[in-house]
Amino acid sequence: MESNRLDRTVKIIIAITMFLLTMGIVFGIVSYFYFIHDLPSIENLKNYRPPTVTRFFSEDGEIIAEFFLEKREVVSLDRIPHHLIRAFVAGEDARFFQHKGLDYVAIVRALLKNIFTGEIVQGGSTITQQVVKSLLLSSEKSFPRKIREALLAFKIEKYLSKEEILYLYLNQIYLGHGCYGVAAAAEDYFGKAIEEVNLAEAALLAGLPQAPGKYSPYNHPEQARRRQIYVLNRMVEEGLISHDEYMKALQSPLKTKGKQNPSVENSSHFVEHVRRYVEEKYGKEALYKNGLQVYTTIETDLQKVAQAAILAGLEEIEKRQKYPPSDKSSSLQGALVCFDLETGYVKAMVGGRDFRKSQFNRATQARRQTGSAFKPIVYASALDKGYHPASLIVDSPVIFEWEDRKWKPKNFEEKFFGPTTLRNGLTHSINIVTVKIAQDIGMDYIKDYARKLGISSPLQNDLSMALGSSGVSLYELTKAYAVFANQGNSFKPIFVKKILDRDGNLLEENLPLSHPGSSRNEERVISPQTAYIMTNLLQGVVQHGTGWRAKALGRPIAAKTGTTNQFLDAWFIGYTPDLIAGVWVGFDEERSLGENETGSRAASPIWVNFMSKILKERPIREFPVPEGIEFVRVDPKTGQPTSEKEGTLECFKEGTAPPADKAFQPLKISTDFFKSDYNLSIRSQ
């Protein structure tokens, strides 16, 4: 009886056990299919393309800017030092090369170690699991997610080699301070390329994944040091380094100092201009995620000189005008832009005093009244309307009336000189002469001419436009002068030489003007003869007019100053056969620079400071004389041909010189003629 009862009990237990086992198997199978049905695909891991850093380079190869959502540089495994790989394996997953995705021994060991120390010093997750967590799953902490993580880890181990998993891990892992991957961290923490990282530095990096904030060498150097020692000890325990290597690494000083790149700060306004262009053309995602390589035209040495020249010039004005301390370093602003005339490259751009305080680019975004700096456009218009440098215009009082209003333009020194040649009118920036020329040739014609030269800002539709009443950007006006410097050809200044995608494929290329394939960037808008005569006239402004400070450079220079009413704005734009640069000085608000702070006094010293340094090593060149130009000796007061002893050489388009008898035949003169001083006998004011 008891035997039967025992048999029945055993059968019941076996039945229950079988039932539970069956239910467990069924539950396991159902759970397995439940968890795997929505697992993310691992196939994309073969084509790992995470967000990477877009870098801007200067023409001389300096990195001048980086844009990213995740600061990362993807590097191949063969670029990463073996001791760095071993440090991460020792610190994060010592049995990485033995397990199949999960390391049960490590889980138990980590649990005991953490209980013993009273804090989390060791994790149980494998490198494979960390790859899963970073690339395939969310950071949610839950039991179902851990199951999915384990399943994916097993799948990845079958799908990828250990080297491929390490490649993903070392490029993907977050290491603090916005750095993803070992290459970005090496540069940020040590200012080194990944290949240059030593054992001590590798151990510090390998200690970061568990808690990048807690072990930051910047914020918590002592804890970072303890973590580094822990990694080095693990490397010794695992036989990955010798005791001597361990001791040498312990004694190695750690210099956690990122790369110092002053080019980034000096080039900020230029960089922002290019950033806007790249984002507009390629999109925000491409800029911040796709790791573009943007090669710009800026030269870091020239940019540094430009920034220093602006700051020195503004400080000199502040000192001279004795601005209150509260006004200094905040309100007075300056801008500078420089183009290379042979290539069309923008070599330097300063958009303001301090980009950190104001990102507004006063070289490209500000539109200010130009004053007399606009006059060369009027005079160039006149040359194409039948005027020539010896044309006479009467400098005398004039009143313009319309409806019930009157306008009586005045000269700067409120003097009148009677009959005046066109050359003298520009050299001494005589307002009345300019206004009378503008009235004669018509404002619509001048406006169209300005558009042809590249001025796109709205222009006043009255005679005051001739005296610079319209708001124009420094970039526009400098580009317009460049037409004179470039033998009548306009061009779109080049900020970006080329852009490559993350794989090195060419997305765009902007060839220099001198390259045969770049003609699409250049257009003939005025004749070479008109352009040359304007250059010659602007040389006179330097030799005998308001641009006199530029004579200090001791080479051919064409330039013009500009000053607006009440000294609100000061301008200086000038060029050599090689380079053109424009300078503007003023306040953002409507406020005077101070008494007598003209373009000559406030802006031209900045230009001279800048150009004297960048032209120092360049050979002196003369402005080329095109075909179709002739020279006649004229009386500088009357503009009429005169004898050789009494006159000065004046340039004309062929057939436009004043009538002369046989004694005064036009001369054809080459550029070599001007290697001696071209001295114009012009009346001083």
C-alpha positions as a printed Julia matrix, in Angstrom:
685×3 Matrix{Float64}:
  0.0     0.0     0.0
  2.69    2.39    1.01
  4.67    1.34   -2.08
  1.72    2.2    -4.32
  1.29    5.54   -2.6
  5.01    6.28   -3.04
  4.86    5.34   -6.7
  1.85    7.61   -7.19
  3.7    10.5    -5.47
  6.76    9.99   -7.62
  4.6     9.94  -10.73
  2.89   13.15   -9.67
  6.24   14.82   -9.0
  7.57   13.63  -12.34
  4.4    14.83  -14.07
  4.59   18.2   -12.38
  8.28   18.44  -13.19
  7.68   17.52  -16.81
  4.84   20.0   -16.95
  6.95   22.75  -15.45
  9.85   21.85  -17.7
  7.59   21.87  -20.72
  6.08   25.16  -19.65
  9.58   26.53  -19.08
 10.65   25.44  -22.54
  7.49   26.84  -24.07
  7.92   30.06  -22.09
 11.56   30.23  -23.13
 10.7    29.67  -26.79
  7.85   32.18  -26.66
 10.06   34.67  -24.82
 12.88   34.14  -27.29
 10.65   34.81  -30.25
  9.01   37.68  -28.38
 12.35   39.37  -27.76
 13.91   38.66  -31.14
 10.94   39.67  -33.29
 11.72   43.37  -32.97
 15.48   43.27  -32.5
 17.26   45.91  -34.59
 19.19   44.68  -37.6
 22.92   44.24  -37.14
 23.7    44.26  -40.84
 24.37   48.01  -40.87
 27.27   47.49  -38.47
 29.31   46.35  -41.47
 28.85   49.81  -42.93
 29.58   51.85  -39.81
 29.1    55.54  -40.61
 28.55   57.47  -37.38
 28.35   61.27  -37.1
 31.83   62.72  -37.54
 33.49   66.11  -37.32
 33.36   68.59  -40.21
 36.65   70.44  -40.36
 37.52   73.77  -41.97
 41.13   74.18  -43.1
 43.08   77.32  -43.92
 45.05   77.5   -47.16
 48.2    76.62  -45.2
 46.63   73.48  -43.73
 45.67   74.7   -40.24
 42.38   73.51  -38.76
 40.44   76.72  -38.2
 37.07   75.27  -37.17
 35.25   72.07  -36.3
 31.49   71.45  -36.38
 29.82   68.38  -34.93
 27.03   66.92  -32.87
 29.38   64.18  -31.73
 33.06   65.06  -31.79
 34.46   61.99  -33.48
 37.14   61.03  -35.95
 36.72   57.5   -37.28
 40.1    55.76  -37.48
 41.04   52.31  -38.7
 42.23   49.77  -36.16
 45.74   49.73  -37.61
 46.15   53.41  -36.68
 45.44   52.72  -33.02
 48.5    51.7   -30.94
 48.46   48.13  -29.63
 49.04   49.28  -26.04
 45.9    51.44  -26.23
 43.81   48.5   -27.45
 45.25   46.31  -24.68
 44.47   49.02  -22.1
 40.8    49.1   -23.07
 40.56   45.31  -23.13
 42.18   45.04  -19.68
 40.06   47.78  -18.18
 36.72   46.87  -19.73
 36.7    43.24  -20.87
 39.79   41.13  -20.11
 38.23   37.95  -21.56
 37.1    39.72  -24.71
 38.96   37.36  -27.04
 37.61   34.24  -25.24
 33.88   34.86  -24.66
 31.03   34.78  -27.19
 29.33   38.03  -26.24
 28.62   37.51  -22.52
 31.26   36.89  -19.88
 29.67   35.12  -16.9
 32.96   34.94  -15.01
 33.4    38.71  -15.33
 29.83   39.34  -14.15
 30.4    37.37  -10.93
 33.88   38.87  -10.41
 32.59   42.41  -10.88
 29.73   41.79   -8.46
 32.07   40.54   -5.74
 34.6    43.32   -6.37
 32.0    46.05   -6.13
 30.53   44.57   -2.94
 33.99   44.34   -1.41
 35.0    47.94   -2.22
 31.59   49.48   -1.54
 31.53   51.28   -4.88
 31.31   50.42   -8.56
 34.89   49.99   -9.72
 34.34   47.23  -12.24
 31.57   46.5   -14.72
 30.27   43.19  -15.98
 29.32   44.28  -19.49
 31.51   43.03  -22.28
 32.86   45.26  -25.03
 30.38   43.58  -27.36
 27.49   44.48  -25.04
 28.71   48.08  -24.91
 28.69   48.18  -28.72
 25.09   46.92  -28.64
 24.11   49.49  -26.04
 25.72   52.36  -27.96
 24.71   51.51  -31.51
 21.56   49.4   -31.4
 19.56   49.96  -28.21
 18.47   52.84  -26.04
 20.05   53.56  -22.67
 16.87   52.47  -20.86
 17.58   50.41  -17.74
 15.16   47.48  -17.73
 15.19   43.69  -17.66
 13.71   43.31  -21.19
 16.39   45.63  -22.6
 19.14   43.61  -20.9
 17.75   40.44  -22.49
 17.74   42.09  -25.91
 21.28   43.32  -25.27
 22.44   39.76  -24.5
 20.73   38.32  -27.58
 22.23   40.98  -29.82
 25.67   40.46  -28.3
 25.51   36.76  -29.25
 24.36   37.66  -32.78
 27.11   40.23  -33.27
 29.8    37.79  -32.15
 28.67   35.43  -34.93
 28.34   38.2   -37.51
 31.53   40.21  -36.86
 35.12   39.37  -36.06
 36.68   40.47  -32.79
 38.73   43.08  -34.68
 35.58   44.51  -36.29
 33.9    44.73  -32.88
 36.93   46.55  -31.45
 36.89   48.94  -34.41
 33.26   49.82  -33.66
 33.85   50.11  -29.93
 36.96   52.3   -30.03
 35.38   54.71  -32.51
 31.96   54.83  -30.87
 32.63   54.94  -27.12
 31.91   58.21  -25.27
 34.97   59.47  -23.38
 33.77   62.76  -21.92
 33.82   66.46  -22.83
 31.91   65.83  -26.05
 34.48   63.35  -27.35
 33.4    60.13  -29.02
 36.03   57.57  -29.9
 39.67   57.36  -28.95
 40.98   59.62  -31.75
 38.88   62.62  -30.72
 39.68   62.02  -27.04
 43.43   61.83  -27.72
 43.33   65.17  -29.48
 41.1    66.81  -26.87
 42.9    65.59  -23.77
 46.51   65.45  -24.94
 46.65   67.46  -28.16
 47.94   64.39  -29.97
 47.08   62.25  -32.95
 45.93   58.8   -31.89
 49.19   57.21  -33.16
 51.21   59.33  -30.69
 49.44   58.27  -27.47
 51.8    56.6   -24.97
 51.0    53.86  -22.46
 50.27   56.23  -19.57
 47.86   58.24  -21.69
 46.27   55.09  -23.08
 45.56   53.84  -19.56
 43.92   57.13  -18.65
 41.69   56.99  -21.72
 40.81   53.36  -21.0
 39.65   54.37  -17.54
 37.04   56.79  -18.84
 34.22   54.66  -20.37
 32.72   53.59  -17.04
 32.14   57.18  -15.84
 33.61   59.89  -18.11
 32.44   62.72  -15.86
 33.69   61.15  -12.65
 37.14   60.29  -14.07
 37.65   63.45  -16.15
 41.32   64.5   -15.94
 40.18   68.09  -16.29
 37.57   68.11  -13.52
 38.76   65.29  -11.24
 42.48   64.7   -11.83
 43.0    62.65   -8.64
 40.18   60.23   -9.45
 41.41   60.04  -13.04
 44.85   59.13  -11.72
 43.45   56.36   -9.5
 41.49   54.97  -12.42
 44.58   55.07  -14.61
 46.54   53.08  -12.02
 43.7    50.54  -11.84
 43.89   50.0   -15.63
 47.67   49.63  -15.52
 47.35   47.06  -12.72
 44.81   45.09  -14.75
 47.2    45.12  -17.7
 49.93   43.63  -15.51
 47.53   41.04  -14.04
 46.49   39.97  -17.53
 50.08   39.77  -18.72
 49.59   42.53  -21.28
 52.52   44.66  -20.06
 55.64   43.99  -18.01
 56.37   45.36  -14.56
 59.01   47.68  -16.04
 56.48   49.07  -18.51
 54.05   49.5   -15.63
 56.58   51.48  -13.56
 57.6    53.63  -16.52
 53.97   54.48  -17.24
 53.36   55.39  -13.59
 56.27   57.81  -13.68
 55.28   59.41  -16.99
 53.93   62.95  -16.48
 50.45   63.52  -17.88
 49.94   66.77  -19.72
 46.22   66.99  -20.32
 46.22   70.0   -22.55
 44.26   70.13  -25.8
 45.67   71.63  -28.98
 45.96   75.38  -28.73
 44.92   76.85  -32.06
 44.83   80.67  -32.15
 43.8    80.45  -35.81
 40.31   79.42  -34.68
 39.78   82.58  -32.64
 41.43   84.91  -35.16
 39.32   83.58  -38.03
 35.92   83.48  -36.34
 34.01   85.91  -38.59
 35.45   84.31  -41.72
 34.59   80.84  -40.41
 31.01   81.86  -39.64
 30.61   83.25  -43.16
 31.78   79.94  -44.65
 29.68   77.93  -42.17
 26.53   79.71  -43.35
 27.44   78.96  -46.94
 28.07   75.25  -46.3
 24.87   74.84  -44.27
 22.78   76.62  -46.9
 24.2    74.56  -49.77
 24.58   71.11  -48.18
 22.2    71.21  -45.23
 22.58   71.16  -41.46
 22.94   67.39  -41.24
 25.84   67.34  -43.68
 27.56   70.14  -41.79
 27.21   68.66  -38.31
 27.2    64.91  -38.97
 28.83   64.02  -42.27
 32.46   64.9   -41.62
 32.99   67.27  -44.55
 36.49   68.56  -45.25
 36.22   72.22  -46.2
 39.4    73.78  -47.59
 39.15   77.56  -47.39
 41.26   80.32  -48.91
 42.24   82.14  -45.74
 45.91   82.4   -44.74
 46.36   82.17  -40.98
 49.4    84.47  -40.88
 47.6    87.16  -42.88
 44.5    86.75  -40.76
 46.53   87.17  -37.57
 48.09   90.36  -38.96
 44.65   91.66  -39.97
 43.18   91.04  -36.52
 46.16   92.71  -34.83
 45.98   95.71  -37.18
 42.3    96.25  -36.43
 42.81   96.05  -32.66
 45.84   98.37  -32.73
 44.0   100.9   -34.89
 40.91  100.95  -32.69
 42.99  101.33  -29.54
 44.84  104.25  -31.1
 41.54  106.02  -31.88
 40.29  105.4   -28.34
 43.49  106.78  -26.91
 43.4   109.82  -29.19
 39.75  110.61  -28.55
 39.93  109.74  -24.84
 36.76  107.64  -24.86
 35.38  106.92  -21.38
 36.58  103.54  -20.02
 33.02  102.2   -20.17
 33.01  102.68  -23.97
 36.28  100.93  -24.68
 36.49   97.39  -26.05
 32.74   97.25  -26.53
 31.37   99.78  -28.99
 34.11  100.96  -31.34
 34.31   98.49  -34.21
 36.39   97.85  -37.29
 36.33   95.52  -40.26
 38.84   94.44  -42.89
 38.7    92.26  -45.97
 41.55   91.31  -48.31
 41.44   89.58  -51.71
 44.26   88.15  -53.77
 43.82   89.68  -57.23
 45.56   86.88  -59.1
 43.56   84.01  -57.59
 40.38   85.72  -56.39
 40.93   84.14  -52.96
 39.77   85.89  -49.81
 43.0    85.96  -47.79
 41.79   87.69  -44.63
 38.53   88.89  -43.12
 37.87   90.63  -39.82
 34.2    91.25  -39.14
 34.53   93.02  -35.81
 36.55   93.57  -32.72
 35.67   90.43  -30.78
 33.59   87.56  -32.18
 32.84   86.3   -28.66
 30.97   89.53  -27.9
 29.37   90.03  -31.31
 28.99   87.57  -34.16
 27.74   90.31  -36.5
 30.07   90.49  -39.5
 30.68   94.14  -40.3
 32.64   93.22  -43.43
 29.74   91.45  -45.13
 26.53   92.15  -43.19
 26.79   95.83  -42.21
 25.68   98.43  -44.74
 27.12  101.83  -43.96
 27.29  105.13  -45.78
 30.53  105.23  -47.73
 31.17  108.96  -48.05
 33.89  109.78  -50.58
 34.84  106.1   -50.94
 31.92  105.88  -53.42
 33.32  108.63  -55.65
 35.56  106.37  -57.8
 32.39  104.71  -59.1
 31.11  108.13  -60.19
 34.4   108.98  -61.86
 34.61  105.62  -63.63
 31.08  106.21  -64.91
 32.19  109.61  -66.21
 35.17  108.1   -68.07
 32.75  105.91  -70.01
 30.55  108.92  -70.72
 33.17  110.96  -72.54
 35.14  112.52  -69.67
 38.9   112.11  -69.31
 41.36  112.96  -66.51
 42.03  116.43  -67.93
 38.36  117.37  -68.32
 37.58  120.67  -66.59
 34.72  121.05  -64.13
 34.04  124.35  -62.4
 34.25  124.05  -58.64
 31.83  126.74  -57.52
 28.79  127.0   -55.23
 25.64  125.35  -56.51
 22.11  124.96  -55.15
 19.72  122.21  -56.18
 15.99  122.78  -55.74
 13.06  120.38  -55.95
  9.54  121.09  -54.76
  9.98  123.21  -51.61
 13.39  121.8   -50.71
 16.93  122.98  -51.37
 20.29  121.21  -51.2
 23.57  123.11  -51.18
 26.48  120.63  -51.22
 29.74  121.79  -49.63
 33.36  120.83  -49.97
 35.1   119.36  -46.92
 37.11  122.53  -46.22
 34.31  124.76  -47.54
 36.57  126.27  -50.22
 36.06  126.53  -53.98
 38.79  126.29  -56.59
 37.11  127.28  -59.81
 37.96  125.31  -62.98
 39.35  121.96  -61.8
 40.47  118.9   -63.72
 38.71  115.63  -63.15
 41.95  114.23  -61.74
 42.22  117.0   -59.14
 38.56  116.56  -58.28
 39.15  112.93  -57.29
 42.61  113.44  -55.79
 41.33  116.06  -53.36
 37.86  114.5   -53.07
 36.07  117.73  -54.07
 32.33  117.28  -53.47
 31.07  119.98  -55.84
 33.08  118.6   -58.77
 31.71  115.11  -58.06
 28.11  116.31  -57.8
 28.35  118.29  -61.05
 29.75  115.28  -62.88
 26.95  113.11  -61.46
 24.3   115.65  -62.51
 25.72  115.71  -66.02
 25.9   111.95  -66.64
 22.73  111.08  -64.72
 22.06  109.14  -61.51
 20.39  106.24  -63.3
 23.54  105.7   -65.32
 25.72  105.8   -62.19
 23.4   103.4   -60.38
 23.53  100.94  -63.28
 27.31  101.32  -63.38
 27.56  100.53  -59.67
 25.47   97.4   -60.2
 27.83   96.39  -63.0
 30.78   96.73  -60.63
 29.1    94.47  -58.09
 27.19   96.81  -55.75
 23.94   95.03  -54.88
 22.77   97.11  -51.9
 19.92   99.58  -52.42
 21.18  102.96  -53.64
 19.74  106.43  -53.13
 18.07  107.82  -56.23
 19.34  111.38  -55.92
 22.57  113.32  -56.27
 23.59  112.61  -52.67
 24.38  109.06  -53.83
 27.44  110.51  -55.6
 28.79  111.6   -52.21
 28.26  108.2   -50.62
 24.89  108.58  -48.89
 23.86  104.99  -49.61
 24.58  102.09  -47.28
 27.01   99.57  -48.79
 28.98   96.7   -47.24
 32.75   96.77  -47.06
 32.83   93.49  -48.98
 30.76   94.98  -51.85
 32.76   98.17  -52.14
 36.11   96.38  -52.03
 34.83   94.0   -54.72
 33.85   97.01  -56.87
 37.34   98.53  -56.56
 38.75   95.12  -57.5
 37.3    95.62  -61.0
 39.68   98.58  -61.46
 42.56   96.52  -60.09
 41.66   93.51  -62.25
 41.82   95.29  -65.63
 38.05   95.67  -65.87
 37.08   92.14  -64.89
 34.68   91.51  -62.04
 34.92   88.29  -60.06
 33.17   86.63  -57.2
 35.73   86.4   -54.39
 36.45   82.79  -53.46
 36.08   81.72  -49.81
 36.2    77.94  -50.37
 38.75   76.19  -52.57
 37.16   72.75  -52.36
 34.92   70.55  -50.24
 35.37   66.8   -49.81
 32.97   64.34  -48.22
 34.04   62.04  -45.4
 35.4    59.52  -47.92
 37.5    62.07  -49.77
 35.16   62.45  -52.75
 35.12   65.92  -54.31
 31.83   67.76  -53.76
 32.85   71.13  -55.16
 35.95   72.95  -56.34
 36.47   76.65  -56.99
 39.52   77.16  -59.16
 41.68   80.3   -58.83
 41.23   83.06  -61.4
 44.62   82.25  -62.87
 43.5    78.69  -63.69
 42.21   78.14  -67.27
 39.03   76.51  -66.0
 38.02   79.41  -63.77
 36.77   81.83  -66.48
 33.2    81.22  -65.34
 34.07   83.17  -62.17
 35.31   86.25  -64.05
 33.44   88.67  -66.3
 34.54   91.72  -68.27
 32.32   94.59  -67.09
 34.34   97.67  -68.06
 37.15   98.18  -70.54
 40.79   97.65  -69.52
 41.42  101.26  -70.52
 38.79  102.65  -68.14
 40.07  100.36  -65.38
 43.65  101.5   -65.9
 42.79  105.2   -65.94
 40.88  104.75  -62.65
 43.9   102.99  -61.16
 46.11  105.83  -62.36
 43.76  108.41  -60.85
 43.67  106.51  -57.54
 47.47  106.43  -57.53
 47.25  110.21  -57.59
 45.06  110.1   -54.48
 47.91  108.3   -52.69
 50.69  110.49  -54.07
 49.02  113.86  -53.59
 45.7   113.45  -51.81
 44.01  111.99  -48.77
 45.58  108.56  -49.24
 49.06  109.92  -48.56
 49.81  107.58  -45.65
 50.01  104.63  -48.05
 53.12  106.19  -49.65
 55.03  104.75  -46.7
 54.91  101.34  -48.38
 57.23  102.58  -51.13
 55.46  100.81  -53.99
 52.68  101.58  -56.51
 49.37  101.82  -54.66
 45.94  103.01  -55.76
 43.51  103.95  -52.99
 40.69  106.16  -51.79
 39.53  107.34  -48.39
 35.94  107.84  -47.27
 34.43  109.89  -44.45
 30.75  110.39  -43.71
 28.96  113.33  -42.11
 29.81  113.98  -38.47
 32.65  111.44  -38.74
 30.3   108.49  -38.28
 32.22  106.21  -40.65
 35.82  106.04  -41.84
 36.88  104.03  -44.91
 40.05  103.19  -46.77
 40.2   100.91  -49.8
 43.43  100.39  -51.66
 45.27   97.94  -53.84
 48.55   96.92  -55.42
 48.82   94.76  -58.56
 48.73   91.72  -56.19
 46.29   92.44  -53.38
 43.31   94.6   -52.55
 42.12   95.37  -49.02
 39.34   97.48  -47.56
 38.99   98.86  -44.03
 35.98  100.34  -42.24
 35.89  101.91  -38.76
 32.86  103.12  -36.82
 30.31  102.4   -34.1
 27.42  100.01  -34.56
 25.07  102.73  -33.37
 24.87  106.17  -35.0
 27.69  107.87  -33.16
 30.63  110.04  -34.15
 34.16  108.67  -34.04
 35.32  112.08  -32.89
 36.47  115.34  -34.41
 38.62  114.9   -37.54
 38.49  111.08  -37.43
 38.46  110.87  -41.21
 39.15  107.92  -43.43
 42.7   109.19  -43.75
 43.23  109.45  -40.01
 41.17  106.57  -38.61
 41.06  103.89  -41.34
 44.17  104.29  -43.49
 46.66  103.61  -40.63
 45.02  100.2   -40.15
 45.3    99.49  -43.88
 48.96  100.6   -43.95
 49.77   98.53  -40.85
 48.22   95.44  -42.41
 49.56   95.82  -45.95
 53.09   96.83  -44.89
 53.48   93.5   -43.1
 51.98   91.21  -45.74
 53.73   92.92  -48.66
 57.11   93.0   -46.96
 58.46   89.91  -48.69
 56.66   90.44  -51.99
 58.45   91.98  -54.97
 57.43   95.47  -56.06
 55.24   95.39  -59.17
 53.91   98.13  -61.41
 50.33   98.35  -62.64
 50.25   97.06  -66.23
 49.34   99.55  -68.97
 46.88   98.01  -71.46
 46.78   98.62  -75.2
 44.71  101.65  -76.16
 46.23  104.05  -73.61
 48.24  107.12  -74.62
 50.0   109.79  -72.57
 50.08  113.55  -73.21
 51.85  116.28  -71.27
 49.25  118.69  -69.94
 49.01  121.68  -67.67
 47.65  120.2   -64.39
 45.6   123.35  -63.79
 43.96  123.72  -67.19
 44.18  120.2   -68.57
 45.53  121.55  -71.86
 48.58  120.2   -73.69
 51.7   122.09  -72.78
 55.45  122.02  -73.21
 57.62  119.24  -71.84
 59.12  121.38  -69.08
 55.87  122.84  -67.8
 53.5   119.87  -68.03
 52.92  116.52  -66.43
 52.06  113.27  -68.13
 48.37  112.48  -68.22
 46.79  109.25  -69.45
 43.93  109.06  -71.95
 42.09  106.5   -73.98
 43.45  106.66  -77.51
 41.87  109.5   -79.45
 40.33  111.25  -76.4
 43.18  113.56  -75.39
 42.58  117.35  -75.8
 43.54  118.66  -79.25
 47.24  119.34  -79.52
 49.5   120.71  -82.24
 52.26  118.66  -83.79
 54.65  119.56  -80.99
 52.59  117.64  -78.47
 51.95  114.21  -79.92
 50.45  111.5   -77.69
 52.97  109.05  -76.21
 52.65  105.26  -76.0
 54.28  104.29  -72.71
 54.99  100.83  -71.29
 54.82   99.8   -67.67
 58.61  100.15  -67.37
 58.24  103.91  -67.67
 56.72  104.05  -64.19
 59.64  102.45  -62.45
 60.73  106.02  -61.85
 58.58  108.24  -59.62
 55.44  109.42  -61.39
 55.21  112.95  -59.98
 52.04  114.88  -60.71
 52.27  118.64  -60.12
 48.91  119.05  -58.42
 47.89  122.11  -56.46
 47.66  121.47  -52.72
 44.55  122.48  -50.81
